[in-house]
Amino acid sequence: MTGQTVDDLKEKVSLNVKNERVDHILQQLLGSRGYTFQFNDNVIIIRKKEPYSPIKKNATDSSINTTTISGKVTDAVGTPLIGATIMVKGTNDGTVTDNEGNFTLSNVKRNATVLIRSVGYETREMEVKGQRIMVQMNVVVSDLDETVVIAYGTTTKRYNTGNVSTIKAKDIEKQPVSNPLLALQGRMPGITIEQATGVPGAGVTVRIQGANSLRKNNDPLYVIDGVPYTSRTLYTLSQIQGGSGGNAQRNGNIPEGAGNPLSFINPADIESIDVLKDADATAIYGSRAANGAILITTKKGRTGKTRVDVNVQKGWGVVANKLKLLNTPQYLALRKEAYVNDGSPVPDASTIPDQSNADLAYYDQRRYTDWQKVLIGNTAKYTKVNTAVSGGTNNTQFLIGAGYQKETTVFPGDLSDKKGSLHFNIGHTSSNQRFNVTLSGNYMLDDNRLIGEDLTGIAMSLAPNAPELYNPDGTLNWALLPNGDASWLNPHALLKQKYRNKTSNLIINNTISYEVLPRLYVRNSFGYTSLSSDELLTKPLSMYVPQYRPFYQNESTLSTGAITTWIAEPQLSYRKVLGKSSRSTIDILIGGTFQQNTTRYMSVKGTGYSSELLLENINSATNRQVFNGSSVYKYNAFFGRVNYNLDSRYLFTISGRRDGSSRFGSENLFHNFGSIAGAWIFSEERVLKQQRVLSFGKLKASYGTTGNDGIGDYQFLSLYNAVSSVLPYQGVTGLKPVGLSNPYLQWEITRKLSVGLDLGLFKDRILLAANYYRNRSSNQLLSYGLPSVTGFNNIQRNLDAVIQNTGWEFNLNTENIKAVQFKWNSSFNLTIPRNKLISYPDLALSPDVYDYVVGQSTSLVRAYKFVGVDPEAGLYQIADKDGKIISGANLGSIEDRVMNIDLNPKYYGGLQNTIVYKTIELDVLFQFVKQMGAYNGRFGNHPGQFYGVNNSGNQPVEILDHRWQKLGDDASVQKVSSSWPTAILVPYSNAQRSNAFYSDASFIRLKNLSISWTLPDLWQQKVNIHGARIFLQAQNLLTITRYKGLDPETRSSNAVPPLRMITIGFRTSF
Amino acid sequence: MSLGYPYITYKSAIIIAVVILSAGCEKFIEVKSPVNNINADNVYTNDATAASVITGIYQNMSRQNSDEYRGTGLLANIHTGTGLSADELALFDVNNIELRQYYTNDLVSTSAPKYWNSIYSTIYIVNAVIEGVEESTVLTPTLKEQILGEAKFLRAFNYFYLVNLYGDVPLALSTDYTANLALPRTSADQVYNQIITDLEEARILLSDKYLQGNALNIYPAGMEERVRPTKWAAVALLSRIYLYKKDYVNAEMAATEVINNTSLYNLVTLDNVFLKNNREAIWQLQPVNNGINANTGEGKWFILTETGPGGVNPVYLREELINSFESGDLRRTHWIDRVIVGNAIYYYPYKYKIGSIAAESAEYSTILRLAELYLNRAEARAQQNNLGAAAEDLNVIRRRAGLPDIRPATQIALLNTIYHERRVEFFTEWGHRWLDLKRTGNIDAVLGTLKGASWQTTDQLYPIPQEEVLKSPNLHQNAGY
């Protein structure tokens, strides 16, 4: 290529390209500056372009066989693409689009084909039919060159040495979820995500490549736009939202709460979520990333015309599955049988009813209520509106987004979760490209109104002939017994309890970067997050059974708390292109972290209100009890990383970090972490460049260490707390020790090894990634169980136990069909994890001796061997460790728990298919998990008993089918009893700790179905909009499982399962 | 913006580099201990905080007494569990599995009551106080003595219940968890010796006057609150311990010492025995709640409403106890009340007369009172064959109950009369009956007759919660569980 000076082109430009076609580069460089170019053998001719005029290639060439075409190039949602090239296929004729995306091209042969190209978009071929063509360009799907966000920077799949999985906005948007983490379910290997309940704001447990810590923090590190974000909510007054996995850290004396803090991020504001798994990806986060890291990047504005996006969605959610419970005749028959078994007279209408027999002696014997329908059978309504305004010039881009969401519940009553959110991002680059500043912010205000407790458990156990909820006069029906006591706790009384959680979440990030010397950048990132909540939980007297009210008072608790974090990370980075070929680069980064988290919490419990109407006014309480707590966590580090890319074939990364954490005593404040990684892109080798099958091949490996300081603050101090009571004792509030302290606490270390192979076949139409990982965690931080003789149940300490997580991760992306009108892509992922306790010193002498087994999973349940029901006595039997049968009222001893049940998944994954036909896009995601789970319904809930005001008595129907009834019965459920004496209770509790309590809880779930239809261009043009689409989305549509409980994901029958959600919506831009 | 490469940028690069390198600085990550906590390093360097740790134990006991459900095994609620295990209380709500296991003497180790845990957690605090206070050189000397005295008294009090509920128990006398973790059982005899050592020290260390909340100042005349142990509490408990140990000489001496302190103590009329700070009270617990929990747990849980026993008040007095009162015994009418529901009559303890109504605190849960000293001395004297003096002590108690003096002719008859007197005097108070039945060796006879086949002699000891046995390598479960 020979150069020719063009005098007008004095402007300095920076262009950052790799492996890019020359015409693409030229088009990007010249297109927007008003030049056209033309290839002529080995010469590129650059000409100043006359706007809207055809390129005069040959003035004499006009003939009746040629025509002038014009048109417009836009992206998928209708934004004009500036500087896209339009080339006539088989010629060197071409032009580029102007600032409005318009182009004109003359002397085009009739029936010619034009190629339209733009950087970052798929090339399109179009036959010239008319004189005006409208072209919509799709973003490049070739995954290899998509941006991957890593710690302190970005890379591409092609050049990444680490193990990172990414999900982009287009997949997040397909799912009607309010917590972005739920959009990850089933979509990537190596990560398990479980939702605790179907209540708005539910807890979500996230584990990346398994649990590394025996009994401490296993949450990943969350980083939102570079700012670390809490993985747990503050202490909550109600547990209805469910936990986010056990064993989290406490902040000082403030326990963790229910729910999940990521639900305070609007999924619509998210551009991408990157999950960092191996040491190469995480070591630079040091001690915080032993459990992997999840990086969330929010949307940014793009250069171009100001555009407005609107997305409106409306949906409905229901509990998809019901447990099959006894109906009234079945139930009553079982109850009567229970009395007969006990040798007691069967109560009937002539018996004086009390709380142990009201179902037989008092209630209507024909009445039937499906309590699941009444208590959790409502339809939750879902409304979501998101708008965004974005745009910008070459120097400054902006985006402002706003969202509103309302979600009601499946419970009766007027309950809802309302969220309003605001997101903005402003970026500015100086004209000389050396100075860059960005400011981004996310704010959400959430008003979640729920009840204090989940009604699901009640729905499962209420007697089917329990009375009417309301009296004819509209008051609650208490079904009074002859002695004046209420016979039941009317479940609607619980609705009088009010739980409200108002949360505001602010995340602000500011980065400034300046190129002080050529290619030497000084950068600083400053972030601030504040998650604060205001809660109210009222317990009016009217929620209690009338006869118990003398023992209660009107009570309400107000609480307020906040977790605030600030972080400053100054960095220096240097980048140099090496060698003549310019195919080698070196990147050096050094930086520091200064971080401080402050947690504060205060709650005031007021009692003695004279009226229930005053419960929200704490001043009306006659007694007030205050609890408060605060804690500070400081963290700092010095880190560095070198990336070396040799000839685009050999890649090396080394990173190191020295961390300090305030959670340890002065001896062990600091620790060093580091990693080394290498990759070989063997497809770039000359030998392999000749063939056409393999388009990409990379082998990669990494090894490194990360740490864990997730034990909560101040554990090395022996703290004393105030004893909590309304009045002081003798005018003094007493103190009590909080726990045993340990000044010798040290970092828990995880050593991660990862080996991977990435293959691209047939021009990357088939992409296969396989990874093997082996993570070993040692020097375990844990609460070591202690006998009460020591004063406490546990102590925080390091234990030299080693836990290993190994696994295979596979990811296969295929473009099955790639035609202009019809496209079919598939994506399949599979993870086969294995968790194992490698060593545990002196396990036999430790309190864990019956909980863990060396060589077995750490999610082990040790259970008795279930033998079945004794045909003679009709009672459950288990076997002792020698196989001898334990029967009757003999409790099994712990040594007899010889069955090892692993609750970790055996394998899990997902299959996504995307089919695009013309303007219709169909997307189907199946999630599958192979696992075991506990299911209590196997043994029922004290079958035959009806006890107290809870009116609990109903059972799963399988009790009826399998129970022991008479001598010699070969049954699997023991005989029913009305009174549950110890002789019946003991075998039942033996059985509940046996292997029969656990069953297969594997499932295949149609996690997400999304159908969208893009409105015809003609319609859109009429109203001047673009990218208009109507869509239908469904979440958790169908579940195939053998699990008999309510839901195999929650594996609980006491919590509302994740809802089956169906939404319809409309989105457009203008 | 147009920025060149001036010289100054080198400087800024250096500054940034220095900032980054300074990140490994220890200063930055130092945190102060949390503002709302005190820690072991400073709690015993200040009179007020040192005293607060001991006060916290009473506060906690008192909270448990009135707040917490009584089946769960907290020492302050021991009256219900032991009352059901013995022959005092009947259970109305037979579906209450937790209480039924006491009632039918059918406790199960996997769901055993947690007296064990709650008592050892108090013992840890007491040991921490003893260690912290003994080391401290800055506390006011008299305060230091009082706190040490209260700590040793409390340690003795807690071990007394532990050894009586469980038999031989691990004897933890320090806070060192590595040592305590592996403790085997110490024989009950040795535990008693430690109890006596602690109480003998406490009687010297403790103030002979009731002290205020700061454990330092005495009350102005007539204002005293009898809610902190004094020397007299130590001596009173010693008298009981010696009696249990069959050291009758010392039991008598200790009882006499308290009885003779008439400036502080005398018997009061039946209706006043459980009022706050009455002159019979030696050690009481001040309620720490307001409103409906402002009085004692005994009042709250025992007093039946007109609907009779039920979910919240599932127990009532056994017929056998009601029938065991002599006719004319005023305790039968002043300390017992009844409700009639349909055809059934339910009797309930009415020693404490304020149940769950919002009221000022007028009654305090009474742990030690003078009447016990009379009966301790009567028994000690009878055992020493000093029958005349023994009967005199017995008659002091009988006279208050409106009963005539008696004078059984033989030692055995007198002892049995004293045992009976203890039964009707201390029913549903702090486990007296259950403990008396055991120490006198009458338990198998009494409960065997009453409860038939469900009674086994191994039921005298409660099971240790199973997880405790699992977590303590040298601890074995009691026989029969």
Contacts between the chains, C-beta under 8 A, distances in Angstrom:
chain1	res1	chain2	res2	distance
A	252	B	34	5.0
A	252	B	37	7.3
A	253	B	34	7.4
A	253	B	36	7.5
A	253	B	37	6.8
A	352	B	342	7.3
A	355	B	93	7.8
A	355	B	95	8.0
A	355	B	310	7.3
A	355	B	311	6.9
A	356	B	93	7.9
A	356	B	94	7.4
A	356	B	95	5.3
A	430	B	1	3.8
A	430	B	2	7.1
A	430	B	3	6.7
A	431	B	1	7.0
A	431	B	2	7.0
A	432	B	1	7.6
A	432	B	2	6.1
A	432	B	3	6.8
A	434	B	3	5.9
A	435	B	1	5.6
A	435	B	3	5.9
A	482	B	342	7.7
A	483	B	307	4.8
A	483	B	308	6.5
A	483	B	341	5.8
A	483	B	342	7.4
A	484	B	307	5.3
A	485	B	307	5.5
A	485	B	310	6.0
A	514	B	3	7.4
A	514	B	9	8.0
A	516	B	5	7.2
A	516	B	9	4.1
A	516	B	10	7.6
A	516	B	12	6.5
A	516	B	13	5.1
A	517	B	5	6.3
A	517	B	9	7.0
A	517	B	13	7.5
A	520	B	13	7.0
A	522	B	12	6.5
A	522	B	13	6.0
A	522	B	16	5.1
A	524	B	16	7.7
A	545	B	311	7.7
A	547	B	305	7.7
A	547	B	307	6.1
A	547	B	310	6.3
A	547	B	311	7.4
A	547	B	312	7.4
A	548	B	311	6.7
A	548	B	312	5.5
A	550	B	292	7.0
A	550	B	305	6.9
A	550	B	312	8.0
A	550	B	355	8.0
A	550	B	356	4.8
A	550	B	357	7.4
A	551	B	292	6.9
A	551	B	300	7.3
A	551	B	312	5.3
A	551	B	356	5.4
A	552	B	292	7.7
A	553	B	291	5.5
A	553	B	292	5.8
A	553	B	358	7.9
A	570	B	16	5.4
A	570	B	19	5.1
A	570	B	20	5.3
A	571	B	20	7.3
A	572	B	13	6.8
A	572	B	16	5.8
A	572	B	17	6.2
A	572	B	20	6.8
A	590	B	17	7.5
A	590	B	20	5.8
A	591	B	20	5.7
A	592	B	19	6.5
A	592	B	20	3.9
A	592	B	21	7.3
A	592	B	22	7.3
A	592	B	23	3.3
A	593	B	23	6.3
A	594	B	23	6.6
A	594	B	28	6.5
A	607	B	290	7.5
A	607	B	291	6.0
A	608	B	290	6.8
A	608	B	291	4.6
A	608	B	358	7.2
A	622	B	290	6.8
A	622	B	291	6.5
A	623	B	289	7.8
A	623	B	290	4.2
A	623	B	291	5.9
A	628	B	36	5.8
A	629	B	34	7.4
A	629	B	36	5.9
A	630	B	34	5.8
A	630	B	35	5.9
A	630	B	36	6.2
A	631	B	34	5.4
A	632	B	31	4.9
A	632	B	32	7.5
A	632	B	34	7.4
A	633	B	31	7.3
A	634	B	28	6.3
A	634	B	29	4.4
A	634	B	30	7.4
A	634	B	31	5.6
A	635	B	29	6.6
A	636	B	23	5.0
A	636	B	24	7.3
A	636	B	25	7.1
A	636	B	28	5.0
A	636	B	29	5.7
A	637	B	23	5.8
A	637	B	24	7.4
A	638	B	20	6.3
A	638	B	21	6.3
A	638	B	23	4.2
A	638	B	24	4.8
A	658	B	23	8.0
A	658	B	24	5.2
A	660	B	24	6.6
A	660	B	25	7.9
A	660	B	26	7.0
A	660	B	28	7.3
A	660	B	29	4.5
A	661	B	29	6.5
A	662	B	29	4.6
A	662	B	30	6.9
A	662	B	31	4.3
A	666	B	26	7.9
A	669	B	26	6.1
A	669	B	29	6.2
A	670	B	24	6.8
A	670	B	26	7.8
A	713	B	31	7.4
A	713	B	34	7.5
A	714	B	31	7.8
A	714	B	33	6.7
A	714	B	34	6.1
A	714	B	37	7.4
A	717	B	33	5.6
A	717	B	37	7.8
A	717	B	39	4.8
A	717	B	40	7.8
A	718	B	39	5.5
A	718	B	40	3.6
A	718	B	41	7.7
A	719	B	33	7.3
A	719	B	34	7.3
A	719	B	37	4.3
A	719	B	38	7.2
A	719	B	39	5.1
A	719	B	40	7.9
A	720	B	37	6.3
A	720	B	38	4.5
A	720	B	39	6.5
A	720	B	40	7.3
A	720	B	43	5.3
A	720	B	49	7.8
A	720	B	53	6.9
A	721	B	36	7.8
A	721	B	37	6.1
A	722	B	36	7.7
A	723	B	56	4.3
A	723	B	59	4.7
A	723	B	60	5.5
A	723	B	63	7.4
A	724	B	63	7.9
A	725	B	59	5.8
A	725	B	62	7.4
A	725	B	63	4.7
A	725	B	67	8.0
A	725	B	288	3.8
A	725	B	289	6.3
A	726	B	288	6.4
A	726	B	289	4.8
A	726	B	290	4.8
A	726	B	291	7.9
A	726	B	293	8.0
A	727	B	287	7.3
A	727	B	288	4.6
A	727	B	289	6.5
A	727	B	290	6.1
A	728	B	59	7.4
A	728	B	213	7.5
A	728	B	288	7.1
A	729	B	55	5.3
A	729	B	56	8.0
A	729	B	58	5.4
A	729	B	59	4.0
A	729	B	62	6.5
A	729	B	213	6.9
A	729	B	227	7.2
A	729	B	286	5.8
A	729	B	288	5.6
A	730	B	55	6.6
A	730	B	212	6.4
A	730	B	213	3.3
A	730	B	225	6.1
A	730	B	227	6.0
A	730	B	228	7.0
A	730	B	286	6.5
A	731	B	212	7.6
A	731	B	213	4.6
A	732	B	48	7.9
A	732	B	51	7.1
A	732	B	52	5.8
A	732	B	55	4.8
A	732	B	213	3.8
A	732	B	214	7.0
A	733	B	52	6.9
A	733	B	55	7.9
A	733	B	56	8.0
A	733	B	59	7.4
A	734	B	52	5.2
A	734	B	53	6.9
A	734	B	54	7.7
A	734	B	55	4.1
A	734	B	56	2.5
A	734	B	57	7.0
A	734	B	58	7.2
A	734	B	59	4.1
A	734	B	60	7.1
A	735	B	38	6.3
A	735	B	43	6.7
A	735	B	49	6.4
A	735	B	52	4.4
A	735	B	53	4.9
A	735	B	55	7.9
A	735	B	56	4.9
A	736	B	53	7.0
A	736	B	56	4.6
A	736	B	57	7.7
A	736	B	60	6.8
A	736	B	125	6.3
A	737	B	40	7.5
A	737	B	53	7.8
A	737	B	124	7.4
A	737	B	125	6.2
A	737	B	128	6.0
A	738	B	37	7.2
A	740	B	177	5.6
A	741	B	39	8.0
A	741	B	40	7.1
A	785	B	471	5.6
A	786	B	177	6.0
A	786	B	181	5.9
A	786	B	471	6.4
A	787	B	180	7.8
A	787	B	181	6.3
A	787	B	468	5.1
A	787	B	471	4.1
A	787	B	472	4.0
A	787	B	475	7.1
A	788	B	116	6.2
A	788	B	117	4.1
A	788	B	120	4.5
A	788	B	121	6.4
A	788	B	465	7.9
A	788	B	468	5.7
A	789	B	120	5.2
A	789	B	170	5.0
A	789	B	172	5.4
A	789	B	180	5.0
A	789	B	181	7.2
A	789	B	183	5.9
A	789	B	468	7.5
A	789	B	472	6.2
A	789	B	475	7.8
A	790	B	120	7.7
A	790	B	124	6.9
A	790	B	172	7.4
A	790	B	177	4.0
A	790	B	180	4.4
A	790	B	181	5.6
A	791	B	120	6.3
A	791	B	121	5.5
A	791	B	123	7.1
A	791	B	124	2.3
A	791	B	125	7.2
A	791	B	127	7.6
A	791	B	128	7.9
A	791	B	172	7.8
A	791	B	175	6.8
A	791	B	177	7.4
A	791	B	180	7.5
A	792	B	121	7.1
A	792	B	124	7.0
A	792	B	177	7.7
A	795	B	177	6.1
A	845	B	473	5.7
A	847	B	470	6.7
A	847	B	471	4.0
A	849	B	470	7.8
A	850	B	470	6.3
A	891	B	108	6.4
A	891	B	109	6.8
A	891	B	110	6.1
A	894	B	466	7.4
A	894	B	470	5.7
A	945	B	95	7.0
A	947	B	95	4.5
A	948	B	93	7.6
A	948	B	95	6.4
A	948	B	311	5.8
A	949	B	311	6.3
A	979	B	94	6.3
A	979	B	95	6.8
A	980	B	95	7.2
A	980	B	97	6.4
A	981	B	104	7.8
A	981	B	106	8.0
A	982	B	101	6.8
A	982	B	104	7.2
A	982	B	106	4.5
A	982	B	108	6.6
A	985	B	97	6.6
A	985	B	108	7.7
A	986	B	108	6.6
A	989	B	110	6.7
